[in-house]
Amino acid sequence: MKELIETIVRPLVAHPESVRIETDETDRLITFRLFVHKNDMGKVIGKQGRVAKAIRTVAFAGVPAHQQKRTVIEIVDQ
């Protein structure tokens, strides 16, 4: 999943070297923190959050159906 998110985001941003993902997993939740350069926040979020929603939709499609954990993607600037 981490590689999938990076593959989607890197072509969108002006500073692909700043893209980094941290994973935090608990019993019921998997959190992916997507760190991008502060100048790229608008590109990753998009107008009215459309790009961020599309990233989440594609990423969630990659989660196995048998996995009972909720998945969250947080977008954070560096």
Distance bins in CASP14 RR format, pairs under 12 A and 6 or more apart:
PFRMAT RR
TARGET T0000
AUTHOR 0000-0000-0000
RMODE 2
METHOD distances of the structure
MODEL  1
1 7 0 0 0 0 0 1 0 0 0 0 0
1 8 0 0 0 0 0 1 0 0 0 0 0
1 21 0 0 0 0 1 0 0 0 0 0 0
1 23 0 0 0 0 1 0 0 0 0 0 0
1 25 0 0 0 0 0 1 0 0 0 0 0
1 30 1 0 0 1 0 0 0 0 0 0 0
1 31 0 0 0 0 0 1 0 0 0 0 0
1 32 1 0 0 1 0 0 0 0 0 0 0
1 34 0 0 0 0 0 1 0 0 0 0 0
1 55 0 0 0 0 0 1 0 0 0 0 0
1 56 0 0 0 0 0 1 0 0 0 0 0
1 58 0 0 0 0 0 1 0 0 0 0 0
1 59 1 0 0 1 0 0 0 0 0 0 0
1 60 0 0 0 0 1 0 0 0 0 0 0
1 61 0 0 0 0 0 1 0 0 0 0 0
1 62 1 0 0 1 0 0 0 0 0 0 0
1 63 1 0 0 1 0 0 0 0 0 0 0
1 64 0 0 0 0 1 0 0 0 0 0 0
1 67 0 0 0 0 0 1 0 0 0 0 0
1 69 0 0 0 0 0 1 0 0 0 0 0
1 71 1 0 0 1 0 0 0 0 0 0 0
1 72 0 0 0 0 0 1 0 0 0 0 0
1 73 0 0 0 0 1 0 0 0 0 0 0
2 8 0 0 0 0 0 1 0 0 0 0 0
2 9 0 0 0 0 0 1 0 0 0 0 0
2 19 0 0 0 0 0 1 0 0 0 0 0
2 20 0 0 0 0 0 1 0 0 0 0 0
2 21 1 0 1 0 0 0 0 0 0 0 0
2 22 0 0 0 0 1 0 0 0 0 0 0
2 23 1 0 0 1 0 0 0 0 0 0 0
2 24 0 0 0 0 0 1 0 0 0 0 0
2 25 0 0 0 0 0 1 0 0 0 0 0
2 30 0 0 0 0 0 1 0 0 0 0 0
2 31 0 0 0 0 0 1 0 0 0 0 0
2 32 1 0 0 1 0 0 0 0 0 0 0
2 33 0 0 0 0 0 1 0 0 0 0 0
2 34 0 0 0 0 1 0 0 0 0 0 0
2 59 0 0 0 0 1 0 0 0 0 0 0
2 62 0 0 0 0 0 1 0 0 0 0 0
2 71 0 0 0 0 0 1 0 0 0 0 0
2 73 0 0 0 0 0 1 0 0 0 0 0
3 9 0 0 0 0 0 1 0 0 0 0 0
3 10 0 0 0 0 0 1 0 0 0 0 0
3 19 0 0 0 0 0 1 0 0 0 0 0
3 21 0 0 0 0 1 0 0 0 0 0 0
3 23 0 0 0 0 0 1 0 0 0 0 0
3 32 0 0 0 0 0 1 0 0 0 0 0
3 59 0 0 0 0 0 1 0 0 0 0 0
3 62 0 0 0 0 0 1 0 0 0 0 0
4 10 0 0 0 0 0 1 0 0 0 0 0
4 21 0 0 0 0 0 1 0 0 0 0 0
4 32 0 0 0 0 1 0 0 0 0 0 0
4 34 0 0 0 0 0 1 0 0 0 0 0
4 55 0 0 0 0 1 0 0 0 0 0 0
4 56 0 0 0 0 0 1 0 0 0 0 0
4 57 0 0 0 0 0 1 0 0 0 0 0
4 58 1 0 0 1 0 0 0 0 0 0 0
4 59 1 0 1 0 0 0 0 0 0 0 0
4 60 0 0 0 0 0 1 0 0 0 0 0
4 61 0 0 0 0 1 0 0 0 0 0 0
4 62 1 0 0 1 0 0 0 0 0 0 0
4 63 0 0 0 0 0 1 0 0 0 0 0
4 71 0 0 0 0 0 1 0 0 0 0 0
4 73 0 0 0 0 0 1 0 0 0 0 0
5 12 0 0 0 0 0 1 0 0 0 0 0
5 19 0 0 0 0 1 0 0 0 0 0 0
5 20 0 0 0 0 0 1 0 0 0 0 0
5 21 1 0 1 0 0 0 0 0 0 0 0
5 22 0 0 0 0 0 1 0 0 0 0 0
5 23 0 0 0 0 0 1 0 0 0 0 0
5 30 0 0 0 0 0 1 0 0 0 0 0
5 32 1 0 0 1 0 0 0 0 0 0 0
5 33 0 0 0 0 0 1 0 0 0 0 0
5 34 1 0 0 1 0 0 0 0 0 0 0
5 35 0 0 0 0 0 1 0 0 0 0 0
5 36 0 0 0 0 0 1 0 0 0 0 0
5 44 0 0 0 0 0 1 0 0 0 0 0
5 52 0 0 0 0 0 1 0 0 0 0 0
5 54 0 0 0 0 0 1 0 0 0 0 0
5 55 1 0 0 1 0 0 0 0 0 0 0
5 56 0 0 0 0 1 0 0 0 0 0 0
5 57 0 0 0 0 0 1 0 0 0 0 0
5 58 0 0 0 0 1 0 0 0 0 0 0
5 59 1 0 1 0 0 0 0 0 0 0 0
5 60 0 0 0 0 0 1 0 0 0 0 0
5 61 0 0 0 0 0 1 0 0 0 0 0
5 62 0 0 0 0 0 1 0 0 0 0 0
5 63 0 0 0 0 0 1 0 0 0 0 0
5 71 0 0 0 0 0 1 0 0 0 0 0
5 73 1 0 0 1 0 0 0 0 0 0 0
5 74 0 0 0 0 0 1 0 0 0 0 0
5 75 0 0 0 0 0 1 0 0 0 0 0
6 12 0 0 0 0 0 1 0 0 0 0 0
6 13 0 0 0 0 0 1 0 0 0 0 0
6 16 0 0 0 0 1 0 0 0 0 0 0
6 17 0 0 0 0 0 1 0 0 0 0 0
6 18 0 0 0 0 0 1 0 0 0 0 0
6 19 1 0 0 1 0 0 0 0 0 0 0
6 20 0 0 0 0 1 0 0 0 0 0 0
6 21 1 0 0 1 0 0 0 0 0 0 0
6 22 0 0 0 0 0 1 0 0 0 0 0
6 23 0 0 0 0 0 1 0 0 0 0 0
6 32 0 0 0 0 0 1 0 0 0 0 0
6 34 0 0 0 0 1 0 0 0 0 0 0
6 35 0 0 0 0 0 1 0 0 0 0 0
6 36 0 0 0 0 0 1 0 0 0 0 0
6 44 0 0 0 0 0 1 0 0 0 0 0
6 55 0 0 0 0 0 1 0 0 0 0 0
6 59 0 0 0 0 0 1 0 0 0 0 0
6 73 0 0 0 0 0 1 0 0 0 0 0
7 16 0 0 0 0 0 1 0 0 0 0 0
7 19 0 0 0 0 0 1 0 0 0 0 0
7 21 0 0 0 0 0 1 0 0 0 0 0
7 55 0 0 0 0 0 1 0 0 0 0 0
7 58 0 0 0 0 1 0 0 0 0 0 0
7 59 0 0 0 0 0 1 0 0 0 0 0
8 16 0 0 0 0 0 1 0 0 0 0 0
8 19 0 0 0 0 0 1 0 0 0 0 0
8 21 0 0 0 0 0 1 0 0 0 0 0
8 32 0 0 0 0 0 1 0 0 0 0 0
8 34 0 0 0 0 1 0 0 0 0 0 0
8 36 0 0 0 0 0 1 0 0 0 0 0
8 44 0 0 0 0 1 0 0 0 0 0 0
8 51 0 0 0 0 1 0 0 0 0 0 0
8 52 0 0 0 0 0 1 0 0 0 0 0
8 54 0 0 0 0 1 0 0 0 0 0 0
8 55 1 0 1 0 0 0 0 0 0 0 0
8 56 0 0 0 0 0 1 0 0 0 0 0
8 57 0 0 0 0 0 1 0 0 0 0 0
8 58 1 0 0 1 0 0 0 0 0 0 0
8 59 1 0 0 1 0 0 0 0 0 0 0
8 61 0 0 0 0 0 1 0 0 0 0 0
8 62 0 0 0 0 0 1 0 0 0 0 0
8 73 0 0 0 0 0 1 0 0 0 0 0
9 15 0 0 0 0 0 1 0 0 0 0 0
9 16 0 0 0 0 1 0 0 0 0 0 0
9 18 0 0 0 0 0 1 0 0 0 0 0
9 19 1 0 1 0 0 0 0 0 0 0 0
9 20 0 0 0 0 0 1 0 0 0 0 0
9 21 0 0 0 0 1 0 0 0 0 0 0
9 32 0 0 0 0 0 1 0 0 0 0 0
9 34 1 0 0 1 0 0 0 0 0 0 0
9 35 0 0 0 0 0 1 0 0 0 0 0
9 36 1 0 0 1 0 0 0 0 0 0 0
9 37 0 0 0 0 0 1 0 0 0 0 0
9 40 0 0 0 0 1 0 0 0 0 0 0
9 41 0 0 0 0 0 1 0 0 0 0 0
9 42 0 0 0 0 0 1 0 0 0 0 0
9 43 0 0 0 0 1 0 0 0 0 0 0
9 44 1 0 0 1 0 0 0 0 0 0 0
9 45 0 0 0 0 0 1 0 0 0 0 0
9 51 0 0 0 0 1 0 0 0 0 0 0
9 52 0 0 0 0 0 1 0 0 0 0 0
9 54 0 0 0 0 0 1 0 0 0 0 0
9 55 1 0 0 1 0 0 0 0 0 0 0
9 56 0 0 0 0 0 1 0 0 0 0 0
9 58 0 0 0 0 0 1 0 0 0 0 0
9 59 0 0 0 0 0 1 0 0 0 0 0
9 73 0 0 0 0 0 1 0 0 0 0 0
9 75 0 0 0 0 1 0 0 0 0 0 0
10 16 1 0 1 0 0 0 0 0 0 0 0
10 17 0 0 0 0 1 0 0 0 0 0 0
10 18 0 0 0 0 1 0 0 0 0 0 0
10 19 1 0 1 0 0 0 0 0 0 0 0
10 20 0 0 0 0 0 1 0 0 0 0 0
10 21 0 0 0 0 0 1 0 0 0 0 0
10 34 0 0 0 0 0 1 0 0 0 0 0
10 36 0 0 0 0 1 0 0 0 0 0 0
10 37 0 0 0 0 0 1 0 0 0 0 0
10 40 0 0 0 0 0 1 0 0 0 0 0
10 43 0 0 0 0 0 1 0 0 0 0 0
10 44 0 0 0 0 0 1 0 0 0 0 0
10 55 0 0 0 0 0 1 0 0 0 0 0
11 19 0 0 0 0 0 1 0 0 0 0 0
11 40 0 0 0 0 0 1 0 0 0 0 0
11 43 0 0 0 0 0 1 0 0 0 0 0
11 44 0 0 0 0 0 1 0 0 0 0 0
11 51 0 0 0 0 0 1 0 0 0 0 0
11 55 0 0 0 0 0 1 0 0 0 0 0
12 19 0 0 0 0 1 0 0 0 0 0 0
12 34 0 0 0 0 0 1 0 0 0 0 0
12 36 0 0 0 0 1 0 0 0 0 0 0
12 37 0 0 0 0 0 1 0 0 0 0 0
12 40 1 0 0 1 0 0 0 0 0 0 0
12 41 0 0 0 0 0 1 0 0 0 0 0
12 42 0 0 0 0 1 0 0 0 0 0 0
12 43 1 0 1 0 0 0 0 0 0 0 0
12 44 1 0 0 1 0 0 0 0 0 0 0
12 45 0 0 0 0 0 1 0 0 0 0 0
12 46 0 0 0 0 1 0 0 0 0 0 0
12 51 1 0 0 1 0 0 0 0 0 0 0
12 52 0 0 0 0 0 1 0 0 0 0 0
12 54 0 0 0 0 0 1 0 0 0 0 0
12 55 0 0 0 0 1 0 0 0 0 0 0
12 75 0 0 0 0 0 1 0 0 0 0 0
13 19 1 0 0 1 0 0 0 0 0 0 0
13 20 0 0 0 0 0 1 0 0 0 0 0
13 34 0 0 0 0 0 1 0 0 0 0 0
13 35 0 0 0 0 0 1 0 0 0 0 0
13 36 1 0 1 0 0 0 0 0 0 0 0
13 37 1 0 0 1 0 0 0 0 0 0 0
13 38 0 0 0 0 0 1 0 0 0 0 0
13 39 0 0 0 0 1 0 0 0 0 0 0
13 40 1 1 0 0 0 0 0 0 0 0 0
13 41 0 0 0 0 1 0 0 0 0 0 0
13 42 0 0 0 0 1 0 0 0 0 0 0
13 43 1 0 1 0 0 0 0 0 0 0 0
13 44 1 0 0 1 0 0 0 0 0 0 0
13 45 0 0 0 0 0 1 0 0 0 0 0
13 46 0 0 0 0 0 1 0 0 0 0 0
13 51 0 0 0 0 0 1 0 0 0 0 0
13 55 0 0 0 0 0 1 0 0 0 0 0
13 75 0 0 0 0 0 1 0 0 0 0 0
13 77 0 0 0 0 0 1 0 0 0 0 0
13 78 0 0 0 0 0 1 0 0 0 0 0
14 36 0 0 0 0 1 0 0 0 0 0 0
14 37 1 0 0 1 0 0 0 0 0 0 0
14 38 0 0 0 0 0 1 0 0 0 0 0
14 39 1 0 0 1 0 0 0 0 0 0 0
14 40 1 0 1 0 0 0 0 0 0 0 0
14 41 0 0 0 0 0 1 0 0 0 0 0
14 42 0 0 0 0 0 1 0 0 0 0 0
14 43 1 0 0 1 0 0 0 0 0 0 0
14 44 0 0 0 0 0 1 0 0 0 0 0
15 35 0 0 0 0 0 1 0 0 0 0 0
15 36 1 0 0 1 0 0 0 0 0 0 0
15 37 1 1 0 0 0 0 0 0 0 0 0
15 38 0 0 0 0 1 0 0 0 0 0 0
15 39 1 0 0 1 0 0 0 0 0 0 0
15 40 1 0 1 0 0 0 0 0 0 0 0
15 41 0 0 0 0 0 1 0 0 0 0 0
15 43 0 0 0 0 1 0 0 0 0 0 0
15 44 0 0 0 0 0 1 0 0 0 0 0
15 77 0 0 0 0 0 1 0 0 0 0 0
15 78 0 0 0 0 1 0 0 0 0 0 0
16 36 0 0 0 0 1 0 0 0 0 0 0
16 37 0 0 0 0 1 0 0 0 0 0 0
16 40 0 0 0 0 1 0 0 0 0 0 0
16 43 0 0 0 0 0 1 0 0 0 0 0
16 44 0 0 0 0 0 1 0 0 0 0 0
17 35 0 0 0 0 0 1 0 0 0 0 0
17 36 0 0 0 0 0 1 0 0 0 0 0
17 37 0 0 0 0 1 0 0 0 0 0 0
17 40 0 0 0 0 0 1 0 0 0 0 0
17 78 0 0 0 0 0 1 0 0 0 0 0
18 34 0 0 0 0 0 1 0 0 0 0 0
18 35 1 0 0 1 0 0 0 0 0 0 0
18 36 1 0 0 1 0 0 0 0 0 0 0
18 37 1 1 0 0 0 0 0 0 0 0 0
18 38 0 0 0 0 1 0 0 0 0 0 0
18 39 0 0 0 0 1 0 0 0 0 0 0
18 40 1 0 0 1 0 0 0 0 0 0 0
18 41 0 0 0 0 0 1 0 0 0 0 0
18 43 0 0 0 0 0 1 0 0 0 0 0
18 44 0 0 0 0 0 1 0 0 0 0 0
18 76 0 0 0 0 0 1 0 0 0 0 0
18 77 0 0 0 0 1 0 0 0 0 0 0
18 78 1 0 1 0 0 0 0 0 0 0 0
19 33 0 0 0 0 0 1 0 0 0 0 0
19 34 1 0 0 1 0 0 0 0 0 0 0
19 35 1 0 0 1 0 0 0 0 0 0 0
19 36 1 0 1 0 0 0 0 0 0 0 0
19 37 0 0 0 0 1 0 0 0 0 0 0
19 40 0 0 0 0 1 0 0 0 0 0 0
19 41 0 0 0 0 0 1 0 0 0 0 0
19 43 0 0 0 0 0 1 0 0 0 0 0
19 44 0 0 0 0 1 0 0 0 0 0 0
19 55 0 0 0 0 0 1 0 0 0 0 0
19 75 0 0 0 0 0 1 0 0 0 0 0
19 76 0 0 0 0 0 1 0 0 0 0 0
19 77 0 0 0 0 0 1 0 0 0 0 0
19 78 0 0 0 0 1 0 0 0 0 0 0
20 32 0 0 0 0 0 1 0 0 0 0 0
20 33 0 0 0 0 1 0 0 0 0 0 0
20 34 1 0 0 1 0 0 0 0 0 0 0
20 35 1 0 1 0 0 0 0 0 0 0 0
20 36 0 0 0 0 1 0 0 0 0 0 0
20 37 0 0 0 0 0 1 0 0 0 0 0
20 75 0 0 0 0 0 1 0 0 0 0 0
20 76 0 0 0 0 1 0 0 0 0 0 0
20 77 0 0 0 0 0 1 0 0 0 0 0
20 78 1 0 0 1 0 0 0 0 0 0 0
21 30 0 0 0 0 0 1 0 0 0 0 0
21 31 0 0 0 0 0 1 0 0 0 0 0
21 32 1 0 1 0 0 0 0 0 0 0 0
21 33 1 0 0 1 0 0 0 0 0 0 0
21 34 1 0 1 0 0 0 0 0 0 0 0
21 35 1 0 0 1 0 0 0 0 0 0 0
21 36 0 0 0 0 1 0 0 0 0 0 0
21 55 0 0 0 0 0 1 0 0 0 0 0
21 59 0 0 0 0 0 1 0 0 0 0 0
21 73 0 0 0 0 1 0 0 0 0 0 0
21 74 0 0 0 0 0 1 0 0 0 0 0
21 75 0 0 0 0 0 1 0 0 0 0 0
21 76 0 0 0 0 0 1 0 0 0 0 0
22 30 0 0 0 0 0 1 0 0 0 0 0
22 31 0 0 0 0 1 0 0 0 0 0 0
22 32 1 0 0 1 0 0 0 0 0 0 0
22 33 1 0 1 0 0 0 0 0 0 0 0
22 34 0 0 0 0 1 0 0 0 0 0 0
22 35 1 0 0 1 0 0 0 0 0 0 0
22 73 0 0 0 0 0 1 0 0 0 0 0
22 74 0 0 0 0 1 0 0 0 0 0 0
22 76 0 0 0 0 1 0 0 0 0 0 0
22 78 0 0 0 0 0 1 0 0 0 0 0
23 29 0 0 0 0 0 1 0 0 0 0 0
23 30 1 0 0 1 0 0 0 0 0 0 0
23 31 1 0 0 1 0 0 0 0 0 0 0
23 32 1 0 1 0 0 0 0 0 0 0 0
23 33 1 0 0 1 0 0 0 0 0 0 0
23 34 0 0 0 0 0 1 0 0 0 0 0
23 35 0 0 0 0 0 1 0 0 0 0 0
23 69 0 0 0 0 0 1 0 0 0 0 0
23 71 0 0 0 0 0 1 0 0 0 0 0
23 72 0 0 0 0 0 1 0 0 0 0 0
23 73 0 0 0 0 0 1 0 0 0 0 0
23 74 0 0 0 0 0 1 0 0 0 0 0
24 30 1 0 0 1 0 0 0 0 0 0 0
24 31 1 0 1 0 0 0 0 0 0 0 0
24 32 0 0 0 0 1 0 0 0 0 0 0
24 33 1 0 0 1 0 0 0 0 0 0 0
24 69 0 0 0 0 0 1 0 0 0 0 0
24 71 0 0 0 0 0 1 0 0 0 0 0
24 72 0 0 0 0 1 0 0 0 0 0 0
24 73 0 0 0 0 0 1 0 0 0 0 0
24 74 0 0 0 0 1 0 0 0 0 0 0
25 31 1 0 0 1 0 0 0 0 0 0 0
25 32 0 0 0 0 1 0 0 0 0 0 0
25 33 0 0 0 0 0 1 0 0 0 0 0
25 67 0 0 0 0 0 1 0 0 0 0 0
25 69 1 0 0 1 0 0 0 0 0 0 0
25 70 0 0 0 0 0 1 0 0 0 0 0
25 71 0 0 0 0 1 0 0 0 0 0 0
25 72 0 0 0 0 0 1 0 0 0 0 0
26 69 0 0 0 0 1 0 0 0 0 0 0
26 70 0 0 0 0 1 0 0 0 0 0 0
26 71 0 0 0 0 0 1 0 0 0 0 0
26 72 0 0 0 0 0 1 0 0 0 0 0
27 68 0 0 0 0 1 0 0 0 0 0 0
27 69 1 0 0 1 0 0 0 0 0 0 0
27 70 0 0 0 0 0 1 0 0 0 0 0
28 67 0 0 0 0 0 1 0 0 0 0 0
28 68 1 0 0 1 0 0 0 0 0 0 0
28 69 1 0 1 0 0 0 0 0 0 0 0
28 70 1 0 0 1 0 0 0 0 0 0 0
28 71 0 0 0 0 0 1 0 0 0 0 0
28 72 0 0 0 0 0 1 0 0 0 0 0
29 67 0 0 0 0 0 1 0 0 0 0 0
29 68 0 0 0 0 0 1 0 0 0 0 0
29 69 1 0 0 1 0 0 0 0 0 0 0
29 70 1 0 1 0 0 0 0 0 0 0 0
29 71 1 0 0 1 0 0 0 0 0 0 0
29 72 1 0 0 1 0 0 0 0 0 0 0
29 73 0 0 0 0 0 1 0 0 0 0 0
29 74 0 0 0 0 0 1 0 0 0 0 0
30 59 0 0 0 0 0 1 0 0 0 0 0
30 60 0 0 0 0 0 1 0 0 0 0 0
30 62 0 0 0 0 0 1 0 0 0 0 0
30 63 0 0 0 0 1 0 0 0 0 0 0
30 64 0 0 0 0 0 1 0 0 0 0 0
30 67 0 0 0 0 1 0 0 0 0 0 0
30 68 0 0 0 0 0 1 0 0 0 0 0
30 69 1 0 1 0 0 0 0 0 0 0 0
30 70 1 0 0 1 0 0 0 0 0 0 0
30 71 1 0 1 0 0 0 0 0 0 0 0
30 72 1 0 0 1 0 0 0 0 0 0 0
30 73 0 0 0 0 1 0 0 0 0 0 0
30 74 0 0 0 0 0 1 0 0 0 0 0
31 69 0 0 0 0 0 1 0 0 0 0 0
31 70 0 0 0 0 1 0 0 0 0 0 0
31 71 1 0 0 1 0 0 0 0 0 0 0
31 72 1 0 1 0 0 0 0 0 0 0 0
31 73 1 0 0 1 0 0 0 0 0 0 0
31 74 1 0 0 1 0 0 0 0 0 0 0
31 75 0 0 0 0 0 1 0 0 0 0 0
31 76 0 0 0 0 0 1 0 0 0 0 0
32 55 0 0 0 0 0 1 0 0 0 0 0
32 56 0 0 0 0 1 0 0 0 0 0 0
32 59 1 0 0 1 0 0 0 0 0 0 0
32 60 0 0 0 0 0 1 0 0 0 0 0
32 63 0 0 0 0 0 1 0 0 0 0 0
32 69 0 0 0 0 0 1 0 0 0 0 0
32 70 0 0 0 0 0 1 0 0 0 0 0
32 71 1 0 0 1 0 0 0 0 0 0 0
32 72 1 0 0 1 0 0 0 0 0 0 0
32 73 1 0 1 0 0 0 0 0 0 0 0
32 74 1 0 0 1 0 0 0 0 0 0 0
32 75 0 0 0 0 1 0 0 0 0 0 0
32 76 0 0 0 0 0 1 0 0 0 0 0
33 72 0 0 0 0 1 0 0 0 0 0 0
33 73 0 0 0 0 1 0 0 0 0 0 0
33 74 1 0 1 0 0 0 0 0 0 0 0
33 75 0 0 0 0 1 0 0 0 0 0 0
33 76 1 0 1 0 0 0 0 0 0 0 0
33 77 0 0 0 0 0 1 0 0 0 0 0
33 78 0 0 0 0 0 1 0 0 0 0 0
34 40 0 0 0 0 0 1 0 0 0 0 0
34 41 0 0 0 0 0 1 0 0 0 0 0
34 44 1 0 0 1 0 0 0 0 0 0 0
34 45 0 0 0 0 0 1 0 0 0 0 0
34 51 0 0 0 0 0 1 0 0 0 0 0
34 52 0 0 0 0 1 0 0 0 0 0 0
34 55 0 0 0 0 1 0 0 0 0 0 0
34 56 0 0 0 0 0 1 0 0 0 0 0
34 59 0 0 0 0 1 0 0 0 0 0 0
34 72 0 0 0 0 0 1 0 0 0 0 0
34 73 1 0 0 1 0 0 0 0 0 0 0
34 74 1 0 0 1 0 0 0 0 0 0 0
34 75 1 0 1 0 0 0 0 0 0 0 0
34 76 1 0 0 1 0 0 0 0 0 0 0
34 77 0 0 0 0 1 0 0 0 0 0 0
34 78 0 0 0 0 0 1 0 0 0 0 0
35 41 0 0 0 0 0 1 0 0 0 0 0
35 44 0 0 0 0 0 1 0 0 0 0 0
35 73 0 0 0 0 0 1 0 0 0 0 0
35 74 0 0 0 0 1 0 0 0 0 0 0
35 75 0 0 0 0 1 0 0 0 0 0 0
35 76 1 0 1 0 0 0 0 0 0 0 0
35 77 1 0 0 1 0 0 0 0 0 0 0
35 78 1 0 1 0 0 0 0 0 0 0 0
36 42 0 0 0 0 1 0 0 0 0 0 0
36 43 0 0 0 0 1 0 0 0 0 0 0
36 44 1 0 1 0 0 0 0 0 0 0 0
36 45 0 0 0 0 1 0 0 0 0 0 0
36 51 0 0 0 0 0 1 0 0 0 0 0
36 52 0 0 0 0 0 1 0 0 0 0 0
36 55 0 0 0 0 0 1 0 0 0 0 0
36 73 0 0 0 0 0 1 0 0 0 0 0
36 74 0 0 0 0 0 1 0 0 0 0 0
36 75 1 0 0 1 0 0 0 0 0 0 0
36 76 1 0 0 1 0 0 0 0 0 0 0
36 77 1 0 0 1 0 0 0 0 0 0 0
36 78 1 0 0 1 0 0 0 0 0 0 0
37 43 0 0 0 0 1 0 0 0 0 0 0
37 44 0 0 0 0 1 0 0 0 0 0 0
37 75 0 0 0 0 0 1 0 0 0 0 0
37 76 0 0 0 0 0 1 0 0 0 0 0
37 77 1 0 0 1 0 0 0 0 0 0 0
37 78 1 0 0 1 0 0 0 0 0 0 0
38 44 0 0 0 0 0 1 0 0 0 0 0
38 45 0 0 0 0 0 1 0 0 0 0 0
38 75 0 0 0 0 0 1 0 0 0 0 0
38 76 0 0 0 0 1 0 0 0 0 0 0
38 77 1 0 1 0 0 0 0 0 0 0 0
38 78 1 0 0 1 0 0 0 0 0 0 0
39 77 0 0 0 0 1 0 0 0 0 0 0
39 78 0 0 0 0 0 1 0 0 0 0 0
40 46 0 0 0 0 0 1 0 0 0 0 0
40 51 0 0 0 0 0 1 0 0 0 0 0
40 75 0 0 0 0 1 0 0 0 0 0 0
40 76 0 0 0 0 0 1 0 0 0 0 0
40 77 0 0 0 0 1 0 0 0 0 0 0
40 78 0 0 0 0 1 0 0 0 0 0 0
41 49 0 0 0 0 0 1 0 0 0 0 0
41 51 0 0 0 0 0 1 0 0 0 0 0
41 52 0 0 0 0 1 0 0 0 0 0 0
41 75 1 0 0 1 0 0 0 0 0 0 0
41 76 0 0 0 0 1 0 0 0 0 0 0
41 77 1 0 1 0 0 0 0 0 0 0 0
41 78 0 0 0 0 1 0 0 0 0 0 0
42 48 0 0 0 0 0 1 0 0 0 0 0
42 49 0 0 0 0 1 0 0 0 0 0 0
42 50 0 0 0 0 0 1 0 0 0 0 0
42 51 0 0 0 0 1 0 0 0 0 0 0
42 52 0 0 0 0 1 0 0 0 0 0 0
42 75 0 0 0 0 1 0 0 0 0 0 0
42 77 0 0 0 0 1 0 0 0 0 0 0
43 49 0 0 0 0 0 1 0 0 0 0 0
43 50 0 0 0 0 0 1 0 0 0 0 0
43 51 1 0 0 1 0 0 0 0 0 0 0
43 52 0 0 0 0 0 1 0 0 0 0 0
43 55 0 0 0 0 0 1 0 0 0 0 0
43 75 0 0 0 0 0 1 0 0 0 0 0
43 77 0 0 0 0 0 1 0 0 0 0 0
44 50 0 0 0 0 0 1 0 0 0 0 0
44 51 1 0 0 1 0 0 0 0 0 0 0
44 52 1 0 0 1 0 0 0 0 0 0 0
44 53 0 0 0 0 0 1 0 0 0 0 0
44 54 0 0 0 0 0 1 0 0 0 0 0
44 55 1 0 0 1 0 0 0 0 0 0 0
44 56 0 0 0 0 0 1 0 0 0 0 0
44 73 0 0 0 0 0 1 0 0 0 0 0
44 74 0 0 0 0 0 1 0 0 0 0 0
44 75 1 0 1 0 0 0 0 0 0 0 0
44 76 0 0 0 0 0 1 0 0 0 0 0
44 77 0 0 0 0 1 0 0 0 0 0 0
45 51 1 0 0 1 0 0 0 0 0 0 0
45 52 1 0 1 0 0 0 0 0 0 0 0
45 53 0 0 0 0 1 0 0 0 0 0 0
45 54 0 0 0 0 0 1 0 0 0 0 0
45 55 0 0 0 0 1 0 0 0 0 0 0
45 56 0 0 0 0 0 1 0 0 0 0 0
45 73 0 0 0 0 0 1 0 0 0 0 0
45 74 0 0 0 0 0 1 0 0 0 0 0
45 75 1 0 0 1 0 0 0 0 0 0 0
45 76 0 0 0 0 0 1 0 0 0 0 0
45 77 0 0 0 0 0 1 0 0 0 0 0
46 52 1 0 0 1 0 0 0 0 0 0 0
46 53 0 0 0 0 1 0 0 0 0 0 0
46 54 0 0 0 0 1 0 0 0 0 0 0
46 55 0 0 0 0 1 0 0 0 0 0 0
46 75 0 0 0 0 0 1 0 0 0 0 0
47 53 0 0 0 0 0 1 0 0 0 0 0
47 54 0 0 0 0 0 1 0 0 0 0 0
48 54 0 0 0 0 0 1 0 0 0 0 0
49 55 0 0 0 0 1 0 0 0 0 0 0
49 56 0 0 0 0 1 0 0 0 0 0 0
49 57 0 0 0 0 0 1 0 0 0 0 0
49 75 0 0 0 0 1 0 0 0 0 0 0
50 56 0 0 0 0 0 1 0 0 0 0 0
50 57 0 0 0 0 0 1 0 0 0 0 0
51 57 0 0 0 0 0 1 0 0 0 0 0
51 58 0 0 0 0 0 1 0 0 0 0 0
51 73 0 0 0 0 0 1 0 0 0 0 0
51 75 0 0 0 0 1 0 0 0 0 0 0
52 58 0 0 0 0 0 1 0 0 0 0 0
52 59 0 0 0 0 0 1 0 0 0 0 0
52 73 1 0 0 1 0 0 0 0 0 0 0
52 74 0 0 0 0 0 1 0 0 0 0 0
52 75 1 0 0 1 0 0 0 0 0 0 0
52 76 0 0 0 0 0 1 0 0 0 0 0
53 59 0 0 0 0 0 1 0 0 0 0 0
53 60 0 0 0 0 0 1 0 0 0 0 0
53 73 0 0 0 0 0 1 0 0 0 0 0
53 75 0 0 0 0 0 1 0 0 0 0 0
54 60 0 0 0 0 0 1 0 0 0 0 0
54 61 0 0 0 0 0 1 0 0 0 0 0
54 73 0 0 0 0 0 1 0 0 0 0 0
55 61 0 0 0 0 0 1 0 0 0 0 0
55 73 1 0 0 1 0 0 0 0 0 0 0
55 74 0 0 0 0 0 1 0 0 0 0 0
55 75 0 0 0 0 1 0 0 0 0 0 0
56 62 0 0 0 0 0 1 0 0 0 0 0
56 63 0 0 0 0 0 1 0 0 0 0 0
56 71 0 0 0 0 1 0 0 0 0 0 0
56 72 0 0 0 0 1 0 0 0 0 0 0
56 73 1 0 1 0 0 0 0 0 0 0 0
56 74 0 0 0 0 0 1 0 0 0 0 0
56 75 0 0 0 0 1 0 0 0 0 0 0
57 63 0 0 0 0 0 1 0 0 0 0 0
57 71 0 0 0 0 0 1 0 0 0 0 0
57 73 0 0 0 0 0 1 0 0 0 0 0
58 73 0 0 0 0 0 1 0 0 0 0 0
59 71 1 0 0 1 0 0 0 0 0 0 0
59 72 0 0 0 0 0 1 0 0 0 0 0
59 73 1 0 0 1 0 0 0 0 0 0 0
59 75 0 0 0 0 0 1 0 0 0 0 0
60 67 0 0 0 0 0 1 0 0 0 0 0
60 69 0 0 0 0 0 1 0 0 0 0 0
60 70 0 0 0 0 1 0 0 0 0 0 0
60 71 1 0 0 1 0 0 0 0 0 0 0
60 72 0 0 0 0 1 0 0 0 0 0 0
60 73 0 0 0 0 1 0 0 0 0 0 0
61 71 0 0 0 0 0 1 0 0 0 0 0
62 71 0 0 0 0 1 0 0 0 0 0 0
63 69 0 0 0 0 1 0 0 0 0 0 0
63 70 0 0 0 0 1 0 0 0 0 0 0
63 71 1 0 1 0 0 0 0 0 0 0 0
63 72 0 0 0 0 0 1 0 0 0 0 0
63 73 0 0 0 0 0 1 0 0 0 0 0
64 71 0 0 0 0 0 1 0 0 0 0 0
END
